Amino acid sequence: MSSEPTASAEVFDYVVVGGGTAGNVVAARLTEDPDVSVCVLEAGPSDVGDDNVLQLDRWMDLLESGYDWDYPVEPQSSGNSLMRHARAKVLGGCSSHNSCIAFWAPAEDLDDWAAAGCTGWSAADLFPLYRRLESNDAPGDHHGRSGPVKLRTLKGGEDPCGTALLEACAQAGIPTTPFNTGETVIRGANWFQINSDENNVRQSSSVAYLHPVMGRRPHLSVRTGVHAKRLVFEGRRCVGAEYLAPDQSTTRTVRARREVIVSCGSIDTPKLLMLSGIGPATQLREHGVDVLVDSAGVGENLQDHPEGVIMWEARRPMPTRSSQWWEAGIFYDTEPGLDRPDLMFHYGSVPFDMNTARHGYPTTDNAFCLTPNVTRARSRGTVRLRSGDFRDKPRVDPRYFTHEHDARVMTYGLKLARRIAGQPALSGWAGAELAPGPDVRTDDELLDYLHKTHNTVYHPACTVKMGADDDALAPVDARLRVKGVEGLRVADGSVMPDLVTVNPCITTMMIGEKCSDLLKADAR
């Protein structure tokens, strides 16, 4: 297909492929300059006026819905082969699809990135960008007060079970500790901060960055319902993208005078790069894709936060209203000497049986749960092409629990959850343990349960990691430029060298802020 511009002036300074968590930030920041034009291509629908997306308390209804790409995983040798990876099919990406738990990444995570060759990505470099993006109601001079993303601190006033949980944590030696203070919480529990406004409208990247300017900036074009097919190159310079129009039959091309930024997320970004000829050469040839750059790291290094669940029937009625039903969390260190927690729990004021009921574990409408997750998992997976057809879902193989560390930490988490539930403060709430059940006691029994029933916190990352110029397994350099070509960058969670310890949504927005700064600097 010809890559020439059409008569309708399909030419912009920048093309952002993927209206996701980071991509919308890039588009909004670049178009603060009225002389800079940007086109955003998003495969999903718009979220404007759609309460199914905007009302945060409905987020769980989005799983396996029409707003979800709903990626299955490849058969797992030691994990849950029936698990699905929810990836948002809507403007805003996963920031329009998640529970909006808001964290600054620990300084130690970011300093590790810098030490691994990502110059300019230390905590000292990046904390100012968190400050710039947020308008935070928490105390502290480090917080931003005028950024586009509203962050508010939950109080738990309508959840007496959650209040009892925090008291039980304190009784178990886990103090009530505020989050996002600028200090890493290694052991502590509290209500979360969330990116949601006072009316419980999610503060996704689309709501915070695009909605205020859409229709007001003629140099910003946001196109929804358009599915990117491949990137367009002239020689080794990326000059645009081909996409399938909403009529599902017409292929169109949009061109970039300056650069193309891919922001399709940690599953679809490596897929698009591979379909465009950038990836492991042998795999590309297997699917009939001409190799432009033999980049062995594309689709490698897949990291995630695997998550188990332990659930109790509640002795009293659970709340019928909540901001998003997962309002509190716990951090813990399972061995001495850690500078970051290796275990985290989300507390759910609802039953969470999507992976237990199929195995016959009992459930009820009136339950609460704790979901231990491995914050710094050591298992590494892959994203591969299924075929050379852009419509086909990629092969996602997280290779869960292929590293013993992950199994040890999560098994520890189930035992710690039982210890918390056994404290006096929860005696009036914790009824029968529904899953895994009181008879599942030994490490082998607990691990067998986890292998069958675990889920994910939906945090896939690191599949197009950035790194030093001489790192052959880092497809992207520290300025987010794709190595081996010109005019192409990646800005989303796939560029993380290692997944952050905490929920990564706000960090992914921060990556968008950083990318916009890099683009502006390099355009001078």
Secondary structure as UniProt FT lines:
FT   TURN            7..9
FT   STRAND          11..17
FT   TURN            21..22
FT   HELIX           23..30
FT   TURN            31..32
FT   TURN            34..35
FT   STRAND          38..42
FT   TURN            48..49
FT   HELIX           51..54
FT   HELIX           56..62
FT   TURN            63..64
FT   TURN            66..67
FT   STRAND          71..73
FT   TURN            81..82
FT   STRAND          84..85
FT   TURN            91..92
FT   HELIX           93..96
FT   HELIX           107..115
FT   TURN            116..117
FT   TURN            119..120
FT   HELIX           123..133
FT   STRAND          134..136
FT   TURN            141..142
FT   STRAND          149..153
FT   TURN            157..158
FT   HELIX           160..171
FT   TURN            172..173
FT   STRAND          188..191
FT   STRAND          193..194
FT   TURN            198..199
FT   STRAND          201..202
FT   HELIX           206..210
FT   TURN            211..216
FT   TURN            218..219
FT   STRAND          220..224
FT   STRAND          227..234
FT   TURN            235..236
FT   STRAND          237..244
FT   TURN            246..247
FT   STRAND          251..262
FT   HELIX           265..275
FT   TURN            276..277
FT   STRAND          278..279
FT   HELIX           281..286
FT   TURN            287..288
FT   STRAND          293..294
FT   TURN            296..299
FT   STRAND          302..303
FT   STRAND          306..307
FT   STRAND          310..314
FT   STRAND          328..332
FT   TURN            336..337
FT   STRAND          343..348
FT   TURN            354..356
FT   HELIX           357..359
FT   STRAND          367..374
FT   TURN            375..376
FT   STRAND          381..384
FT   TURN            390..391
FT   STRAND          395..397
FT   TURN            400..401
FT   HELIX           404..421
FT   HELIX           424..426
FT   TURN            427..429
FT   STRAND          430..435
FT   TURN            438..439
FT   HELIX           443..453
FT   STRAND          455..456
FT   TURN            463..464
FT   TURN            469..470
FT   TURN            472..473
FT   TURN            478..479
FT   STRAND          481..482
FT   TURN            483..484
FT   STRAND          488..490
FT   HELIX           493..495
FT   HELIX           505..523
//
